[in-house]
Amino acid sequence: MAVLARWCVRHRLTTVLLWLLAFGGVTAAAGVAGASYSNDYEVPGTESGRAARLLTEGFPGLGGDGDTVVWYTAAGTVRAPAVERTMTRTLDEIAALPGVASVSGPYGGQGAHQVSFDGRTAYATVTFTRQAEDIPDAEARAVVRAAESAERPGLQVELGGSAVGITEAPRGHTAEIVGVAVAAVVLFVAFGSLAASLLPIATALIGVGTAYAGIALLGHAMTVADFAPMLGLLIGLGVGIDYALFIVTRHRRGLKRGLDVTEAATHAVATTGRAVVFAGATVCIALLGMLILRLSFLNGVAVAACLTVVLTVVAAVTLLPALLSWIGPRALSRRERRRLAEHGPRPELPTGLAARWSALVERRPKLLAALALAVVTLLALPTLSLHLGTSDQGNDPRSSTTRKAYDLLADGFGPGVNGPLTLVTRVDGGDDKLALDNLDTALRATHGVASVTPVVYSAGGETAYLTVVPTTAPQSQHTSALVDRLRGEVLPRAERGTSLDVQVGGVTAGYDDFAAVIVGKLPLFVGVVIGLGCLLLLVAFRSLGIPLKAAAMNLAAVAAAFGIVVCVFQWGWGSELLGLGRAGPIEPFLPVIMVSVLFGLSMDYQVFLVSRMYEEWLETGDNRRAVRVGLAETSRVINSAAVIMICVFLAFVLSGDRVIAMFGIALASAVALDAFVPRTLLVPALMHLLGAANWWLPGWLARRLPRLSIEPPECRAAHERLGRVPVDELREEERHDVRDITG
């Protein structure tokens, strides 16, 4: 690491130009190739997946995305001549637009069911030639403009569907700008130097910007969800700024001890830079743990997020030292430079709140540990009611046309019309057709079914489908119960004595199948992620207690973070005020992604905190002193890093995207809890209670483990030699070193 840092410092112009060339080249390539994202939740082998394939094979015209145009009149009915003329002309215009395969309206002989019972609401189905993720933005917007042009006083026209939803996706970068701006303010307050506060921002932006463009290229090679770039941006900005913050803090400490700029930067990368690489590796391992689930949808998310973390780490240990050498002593504030010139190098002793807090934890470990456990337990309780399912356009903000269309359909036709179930089967012979013709009677008598459409056969008659409209919304648990009832009771009875094998598909069925696969594999996934993380900590700190406590603390932070997510998004506490729509279930893929990200991020603080304690333990063999010194010397920078990460993550609530907002709130909550409760309160309290047992490792295991040094201990003699100053010249609070406080 020292060799790499020294080369980057000596060839700083080359280093900066190489990074700018990489950023510009990847961005240009992404601009030429364009983005190719896909939200394909289909899981091979599930019933809903088989239903979708059967439908596509038997009815190619139904393979494109289906959106809706909904209109409502407060006076009269939608069958009034003026309304019918206006909407018929509009639907004909939409049918003639590029990319539209067909439009099915309510004014023909087959469209009577598309007019509500009170006659005030009607809808038409617009079928595109392609799936939503493949529809050009211009084609979708043309449909929206044509439909909205029909709106008149007394005639409300709204649109719903996946393609329409894409046109409403926020395109600004307000969230990123706000997050970066707040981070810059926190850094300036922490450093007192404008130059030093801007370097972590610049380093993170270059690394994340390169990764953002790289994710766009990655979408051409594998399935990458459309929220993956924003998720990568969210994670990258948080960890990138934090990693740079740790290195800049160590660099500034070296300058205060009298090292020249080159040596201070080299020493910072050779010490803290190693911890940054280790922390980044833990995040990547946690993210890549998603690969064991073997879901193409999550594979792309894992690789995209991992790419972002790797590039931010590389930028922190290469680009940052080059920039630090460029600004020279301006990494210190004017006041710090003046004090260094007047008094010479002096030790940077932990004082103030950090020292007092460290001493308090040592004096009251049992009380503070109990308090921390109570807080985490209380916040984690809502996790017990976690409901995984589809959050549809009924959860969009009230001002969006998709939410208005959803509500109009629900009010006019019942909530189930927003997420009908599709029953598909292959047909072989007259007995099968007779059974299908009789199936609608059994379906209508099933609890939870609002209506059933007649059976539709393919051109060759070998495939058939029918549509079942539930009485409840797609995201309702009652609709999920209906899916289970159809699969377990109703359809097996109807298939008896025939060759029918009816598959249940649709939005709710697809999300339920996706959630079931994830939940089934979740224990294996969590076990692998925790096991690999513990193995890394075991090798690094040569202790059994440290990794076990880290795993327990990380799980506690994850559970508490999910409790907050449940309160905000599932219970709806403040979701409308935040512009995130009304309450709804949690996305099925969220637990896996959040466990990966949160476990990796929380491990970062564990590494930075315990590595300093371990360093002191190796020097003194005194556990109380090691915990006290480690907490006092790292708590300030950890808390500063946590505040930055929290601000960056919370800023993404402004994105207007429900999924990204879920990630933002969950990550911000987890980081806040992890930094201020387990990491600076519960972990040190437990370490005081356990004493020397924290560092116990069986002899047979110690002999077999490889030796890995995260952050090599600084020479205490050199520290004292550089910091030797007359005691009477120190400020009063500097005369007492927290190292020597007994607690």
NUZA-333371 format. One record per residue (C-alpha): x, y, z. Coordinates in steps of 0.02 Angstrom, whole numbers, padded with zeros to 5 digits, always signed. Example, Ala and Ser with C-alpha at 12.3 -4.5 7.8 and 13.67 -1.06 7.14 Angstrom:
2
+00615-00225+00390 +00684-00053+00357 
This chain:
743
+00000+00000+00000 +00142+00119+00041 +00224+00089-00128 +00060+00122-00218 +00026+00280-00119 +00202+00346-00147 +00189+00317-00335 +00021+00407-00342 +00093+00554-00246 +00249+00568-00353 +00148+00549-00514 -00003+00647-00458 -00039+00726-00627 -00032+00556-00713 -00146+00481-00579 -00276+00618-00596 -00271+00611-00787 -00291+00421-00787 -00445+00435-00677 -00519+00574-00785 -00483+00471-00941 -00569+00319-00865 -00719+00422-00811 -00735+00507-00981 -00708+00348-01080 -00834+00242-00986 -00962+00383-00987 -00941+00408-01175 -00958+00220-01205 -01117+00214-01100 -01187+00363-01195 -01158+00277-01362 -01221+00106-01308 -01370+00172-01209 -01450+00091-01057 -01525-00082-01057 -01613-00119-00892 -01742-00252-00855 -01858-00278-00708 -01886-00462-00742 -01946-00540-00579 -01983-00708-00658 -01904-00852-00564 -01873-01010-00666 -01982-01155-00613 -02121-01054-00529 -02303-01072-00578 -02323-00888-00625 -02169-00902-00737 -02243-01053-00827 -02408-00960-00848 -02319-00811-00927 -02225-00922-01050 -02382-01017-01099 -02475-00854-01129 -02334-00784-01236 -02320-00943-01339 -02506-00964-01368 -02552-00780-01386 -02404-00681-01458 -02510-00524-01470 -02525-00520-01279 -02337-00521-01254 -02321-00331-01249 -02349-00216-01101 -02532-00179-01064 -02575-00004-01000 -02742+00079-00968 -02827+00242-01011 -02961+00284-00882 -03090+00422-00896 -03220+00482-00775 -03363+00605-00789 -03446+00681-00637 -03603+00734-00733 -03695+00613-00846 -03615+00451-00905 -03467+00399-01011 -03594+00342-01142 -03650+00521-01173 -03626+00561-01359 -03499+00701-01328 -03394+00594-01213 -03405+00443-01328 -03353+00544-01482 -03206+00623-01391 -03139+00462-01319 -03168+00360-01477 -03067+00486-01577 -02931+00484-01444 -02920+00295-01438 -02908+00289-01628 -02763+00412-01620 -02676+00305-01490 -02702+00147-01594 -02613+00230-01740 -02459+00279-01638 -02293+00188-01663 -02264+00043-01544 -02449+00016-01506 -02511-00158-01553 -02696-00135-01511 -02822-00034-01411 -02972-00118-01332 -03106+00010-01285 -03277+00001-01202 -03382+00063-01348 -03385-00099-01449 -03489-00255-01427 -03357-00339-01319 -03322-00189-01207 -03475-00179-01097 -03378-00241-00946 -03259-00092-00964 -03394+00030-00907 -03430+00042-00721 -03599-00002-00648 -03643+00182-00618 -03589+00226-00796 -03468+00364-00742 -03302+00273-00764 -03233+00180-00913 -03064+00117-00968 -02973+00055-01122 -02826-00064-01130 -02677-00008-01233 -02565-00153-01282 -02389-00111-01339 -02284-00218-01456 -02147-00233-01324 -02126-00252-01138 -02116-00093-01033 -01927-00094-01011 -01903-00105-01200 -02026+00032-01247 -01938+00192-01304 -01979+00340-01194 -02043+00439-01344 -02173+00306-01386 -02241+00299-01208 -02248+00489-01196 -02341+00500-01360 -02479+00391-01288 -02485+00498-01131 -02499+00660-01231 -02636+00590-01343 -02739+00532-01195 -02717+00692-01095 -02771+00797-01246 -02946+00724-01225 -02970+00801-01053 -03110+00928-01044 -03203+01018-00904 -03306+00880-00825 -03205+00742-00909 -03054+00676-00813 -02929+00567-00909 -02790+00471-00820 -02668+00335-00871 -02596+00184-00781 -02474+00045-00819 -02288+00008-00819 -02246+00106-00977 -02340+00259-00914 -02256+00241-00745 -02085+00253-00828 -02132+00422-00903 -02168+00485-00727 -02003+00426-00655 -01905+00574-00584 -01762+00626-00698 -01678+00759-00595 -01530+00738-00479 -01598+00834-00331 -01566+00691-00210 -01384+00673-00259 -01353+00862-00254 -01433+00881-00083 -01338+00731-00012 -01170+00791-00077 -01201+00970-00018 -01244+00914+00159 -01093+00799+00162 -00982+00944+00110 -01048+01051+00253 -01017+00911+00380 -00840+00886+00314 -00802+01072+00323 -00863+01078+00503 -00756+00926+00545 -00597+00985+00458 -00609+01175+00457 -00523+01171+00287 -00618+01198+00124 -00487+01105+00023 -00487+00954+00139 -00677+00947+00143 -00692+00948-00046 -00568+00806-00079 -00679+00664-00010 -00823+00733-00114 -00718+00742-00273 -00645+00569-00247 -00815+00490-00216 -00895+00578-00366 -00760+00519-00486 -00769+00339-00424 -00959+00334-00418 -00977+00425-00585 -00866+00297-00670 -00965+00155-00590 -01132+00234-00638 -01084+00233-00822 -01010+00059-00803 -01177-00007-00737 -01261+00055-00896 -01138-00049-00998 -01161-00196-00880 -01346-00199-00925 -01299-00258-01100 -01209-00410-01030 -01329-00468-00894 -01499-00431-00818 -01486-00269-00719 -01637-00189-00633 -01678-00009-00676 -01650+00045-00495 -01475-00031-00490 -01386+00130-00547 -01474+00233-00413 -01439+00100-00282 -01256+00098-00334 -01253+00287-00327 -01330+00286-00154 -01207+00158-00085 -01057+00229-00178 -01080+00407-00117 -01102+00349+00061 -00953+00232+00071 -00845+00334-00048 -00855+00493+00054 -00832+00395+00216 -00680+00300+00155 -00600+00460+00095 -00644+00542+00261 -00549+00409+00359 -00394+00428+00250 -00397+00619+00254 -00415+00614+00444 -00259+00504+00460 -00167+00617+00336 -00208+00772+00439 -00150+00683+00596 +00016+00648+00511 +00037+00831+00463 +00003+00884+00642 +00139+00764+00700 +00267+00848+00589 +00270+00731+00438 +00290+00813+00268 +00147+00804+00143 +00215+00655+00047 +00251+00551+00201 +00085+00597+00283 -00014+00544+00128 +00089+00385+00108 +00071+00342+00292 -00118+00373+00286 -00143+00253+00141 -00022+00125+00213 -00120+00120+00377 -00300+00179+00362 -00300+00137+00176 -00278-00046+00222 -00430-00036+00335 -00526+00046+00192 -00480-00097+00074 -00530-00225+00206 -00695-00135+00241 -00732-00123+00055 -00696-00308+00037 -00823-00349+00173 -00955-00244+00084 -00919-00332-00082 -00925-00504-00001 -01093-00462+00076 -01160-00398-00091 -01095-00545-00191 -01180-00659-00067 -01337-00626-00169 -01264-00734-00308 -01299-00891-00208 -01485-00859-00230 -01464-00890-00418 -01590-00757-00468 -01538-00663-00624 -01631-00509-00564 -01527-00500-00405 -01365-00553-00488 -01361-00391-00588 -01398-00286-00434 -01259-00373-00336 -01127-00352-00472 -01178-00171-00505 -01168-00121-00321 -01004-00216-00299 -00929-00127-00450 -00972+00039-00369 -00891-00007-00203 -00733-00071-00289 -00710+00088-00389 -00739+00200-00237 -00608+00101-00139 -00482+00111-00281 -00513+00298-00297 -00487+00321-00110 -00316+00236-00109 -00251+00307-00276 -00337+00468-00328 -00354+00537-00151 -00168+00534-00103 -00127+00619-00269 -00252+00758-00229 -00190+00770-00049 -00013+00801-00111 -00082+00935-00228 -00162+01039-00090 -00012+01016+00024 -00026+01088+00200 -00196+01165+00157 -00269+01000+00217 -00257+01086+00387 -00358+01239+00431 -00271+01408+00445 -00281+01398+00633 -00202+01224+00634 -00063+01278+00516 -00026+01432+00623 -00021+01327+00783 +00094+01200+00699 +00213+01339+00644 +00215+01421+00816 +00224+01269+00930 +00287+01129+00818 +00219+00951+00812 +00116+00892+00959 +00011+00738+00998 -00172+00741+00949 -00249+00677+01109 -00433+00629+01121 -00519+00761+01225 -00691+00834+01252 -00849+00733+01225 -00761+00583+01148 -00649+00560+01300 -00791+00588+01424 -00904+00466+01332 -00769+00333+01328 -00742+00352+01516 -00930+00344+01548 -00949+00181+01451 -00807+00108+01555 -00889+00161+01718 -01067+00104+01676 -01054-00041+01552 -01201-00143+01621 -01325+00001+01627 -01279+00068+01456 -01280-00105+01376 -01454-00139+01445 -01515+00031+01381 -01444-00001+01208 -01524-00173+01199 -01693-00102+01250 -01686+00031+01112 -01636-00093+00977 -01768-00219+01032 -01906-00088+01033 -01862-00030+00857 -01849-00208+00792 -02023-00262+00852 -02118-00201+00696 -02010-00318+00592 -02116-00462+00658 -02262-00398+00551 -02158-00383+00391 -02267-00420+00239 -02181-00451+00073 -02282-00416-00082 -02313-00304-00230 -02320-00118-00204 -02416-00066-00358 -02466+00102-00430 -02592+00121-00291 -02440+00166-00184 -02385+00306-00301 -02400+00487-00242 -02576+00559-00250 -02526+00688-00380 -02469+00558-00509 -02582+00507-00653 -02545+00323-00618 -02613+00339-00440 -02767+00434-00502 -02800+00301-00634 -02780+00164-00503 -02903+00248-00385 -03030+00280-00523 -03027+00097-00574 -03039+00039-00393 -03187+00154-00358 -03278+00110-00519 -03243-00075-00539 -03173-00134-00373 -02991-00143-00317 -02959-00312-00397 -02970-00245-00575 -02798-00166-00550 -02719-00337-00534 -02818-00477-00615 -02757-00656-00609 -02728-00750-00771 -02763-00936-00780 -02674-01021-00927 -02669-01201-00983 -02635-01314-01129 -02791-01396-01203 -02797-01573-01272 -02966-01635-01333 -03148-01605-01299 -03146-01660-01117 -03023-01521-01078 -03131-01391-01165 -03286-01451-01075 -03197-01439-00908 -03136-01263-00949 -03311-01208-01000 -03375-01268-00831 -03229-01193-00735 -03301-01016-00733 -03448-01077-00627 -03331-01147-00494 -03224-00990-00499 -03372-00872-00475 -03423-00972-00322 -03249-00956-00247 -03230-00836-00101 -03130-00682-00153 -03176-00686-00339 -03268-00534-00407 -03287-00586-00589 -03224-00709-00720 -03205-00679-00906 -03253-00812-01035 -03119-00935-01091 -03014-00876-01240 -02932-01005-01353 -02779-00980-01461 -02790-00990-01651 -02745-01175-01651 -02850-01213-01498 -02705-01291-01403 -02691-01153-01272 -02826-01063-01173 -02836-00929-01041 -02963-00840-00935 -02952-00692-00819 -03007-00690-00637 -03037-00521-00552 -03016-00531-00362 -03123-00432-00242 -02968-00359-00159 -02817-00258-00217 -02663-00341-00293 -02557-00303-00139 -02686-00367-00016 -02648-00523+00084 -02825-00581+00042 -02777-00584-00142 -02624-00690-00100 -02740-00805-00003 -02851-00819-00157 -02701-00871-00262 -02663-01008-00136 -02846-01062-00134 -02853-01076-00324 -02692-01174-00333 -02725-01288-00186 -02913-01321-00194 -03016-01252-00339 -02907-01294-00490 -02854-01470-00436 -03040-01516-00422 -03076-01445-00595 -02927-01537-00672 -02979-01706-00604 -03011-01829-00745 -02934-01717-00880 -02760-01677-00946 -02776-01495-00895 -02637-01415-00795 -02698-01239-00759 -02562-01116-00709 -02604-00960-00608 -02512-00803-00662 -02532-00616-00644 -02452-00479-00540 -02495-00546-00368 -02453-00726-00412 -02286-00673-00486 -02235-00572-00334 -02293-00709-00215 -02189-00838-00307 -02039-00721-00308 -02058-00687-00122 -02077-00873-00083 -01916-00916-00173 -01821-00777-00084 -01889-00820+00088 -01847-01002+00061 -01666-00961+00021 -01647-00820+00147 -01578-00927+00291 -01441-00996+00178 -01402-00822+00113 -01392-00742+00285 -01288-00887+00350 -01162-00872+00209 -01147-00683+00224 -01126-00689+00414 -01008-00837+00403 -00892-00754+00278 -00894-00590+00374 -00853-00679+00537 -00712-00775+00452 -00632-00613+00393 -00642-00537+00566 -00577-00696+00645 -00421-00691+00535 -00398-00503+00557 -00419-00491+00747 -00373-00670+00796 -00519-00681+00916 -00680-00781+00929 -00775-00650+01029 -00751-00504+00908 -00832-00588+00756 -00976-00661+00857 -01016-00491+00935 -01003-00410+00763 -01127-00534+00689 -01250-00508+00832 -01236-00318+00822 -01257-00318+00633 -01413-00426+00643 -01483-00312+00778 -01453-00157+00670 -01533-00241+00519 -01686-00294+00619 -01708-00120+00692 -01688-00040+00520 -01822-00155+00450 -01934-00107+00595 -01922+00075+00540 -01954+00027+00358 -02111-00068+00410 -02174+00083+00509 -02147+00205+00366 -02193+00102+00212 -02303-00041+00272 -02395+00050+00410 -02388+00216+00318 -02319+00324+00459 -02278+00484+00365 -02262+00404+00193 -02389+00522+00113 -02305+00673+00193 -02139+00618+00118 -02219+00604-00054 -02198+00415-00056 -02380+00366-00076 -02489+00268+00042 -02449+00116+00146 -02413-00049+00059 -02312-00209+00072 -02123-00217+00064 -02044-00268-00101 -01993-00453-00099 -01814-00418-00152 -01785-00283-00021 -01735-00399+00124 -01598-00484+00023 -01523-00324-00045 -01538-00235+00122 -01458-00377+00220 -01312-00375+00099 -01287-00187+00101 -01320-00160+00286 -01210-00304+00341 -01069-00237+00235 -01087-00057+00293 -01105-00099+00476 -00949-00207+00464 -00853-00050+00411 -00877+00034+00579 -00834-00127+00668 -00669-00135+00573 -00621+00046+00608 -00670+00038+00791 -00599-00131+00839 -00440-00112+00735 -00388+00034+00847 -00433-00065+01003 -00336-00214+00937 -00187-00103+00904 -00187-00043+01084 -00215-00219+01150 -00061-00281+01057 +00042-00140+01133 -00017-00150+01313 -00114-00311+01344 -00237-00206+01446 -00417-00234+01386 -00493-00088+01480 -00364+00031+01411 -00381-00042+01236 -00570-00017+01234 -00560+00155+01314 -00426+00219+01195 -00503+00139+01041 -00673+00214+01075 -00605+00386+01120 -00494+00398+00967 -00616+00332+00837 -00789+00383+00899 -00775+00560+00831 -00725+00509+00655 -00850+00364+00655 -00990+00481+00708 -00939+00609+00576 -00937+00472+00445 -01107+00410+00505 -01184+00584+00495 -01120+00601+00316 -01188+00432+00266 -01356+00466+00349 -01374+00632+00259 -01329+00555+00091 -01450+00411+00114 -01594+00518+00177 -01573+00636+00030 -01626+00494-00085 -01800+00503-00010 -01815+00657-00122 -01794+00546-00275 -01982+00514-00277 -01951+00330-00312 -02030+00216-00182 -01900+00078-00196 -01752+00198-00187 -01834+00288-00041 -01851+00120+00048 -01665+00090+00025 -01625+00267+00082 -01727+00260+00242 -01672+00082+00284 -01487+00122+00256 -01496+00287+00350 -01586+00204+00496 -01464+00060+00503 -01311+00173+00496 -01381+00288+00629 -01422+00144+00744 -01260+00052+00709 -01147+00201+00737 -01232+00279+00887 -01302+00128+00979 -01215-00040+00948 -01047+00024+00888 -01010+00166+01010 -01114+00102+01155 -01159-00082+01155 -00998-00154+01080 -00878-00061+01197 -00990-00095+01347 -00991-00282+01310 -00803-00280+01280 -00777-00201+01451 -00886-00335+01530 -00797-00478+01442 -00622-00416+01481 -00476-00514+01410 -00598-00645+01344 -00629-00527+01198 -00461-00577+01125 -00463-00762+01166 -00422-00885+01028 -00387-01071+01051 -00204-01110+01027 -00234-01243+00895 -00337-01119+00793 -00211-00980+00815 -00074-01089+00743 -00177-01128+00588 -00245-00955+00549 -00148-00847+00426 -00089-00680+00492 -00176-00529+00418 -00141-00352+00479 -00280-00228+00441 -00196-00075+00510 -00017-00095+00571 +00012-00016+00742 +00101+00150+00743 +00262+00154+00838 +00220+00222+01010 +00399+00284+01036 +00392+00382+00874 +00226+00454+00925 +00296+00512+01091 +00455+00580+01010 +00358+00682+00883 +00237+00741+01013 +00360+00784+01152 +00316+00959+01209 +00325+01045+01379 +00173+01003+01483 +00147+01184+01536 +00119+01232+01353 -00031+01118+01334 -00207+01180+01354 -00289+01124+01514 -00396+00991+01429 -00241+00921+01341 -00149+00887+01503 -00254+00732+01534 -00237+00590+01410 -00386+00474+01400 -00257+00334+01386 -00219+00357+01570 -00395+00384+01636 -00447+00234+01739 -00631+00260+01711 
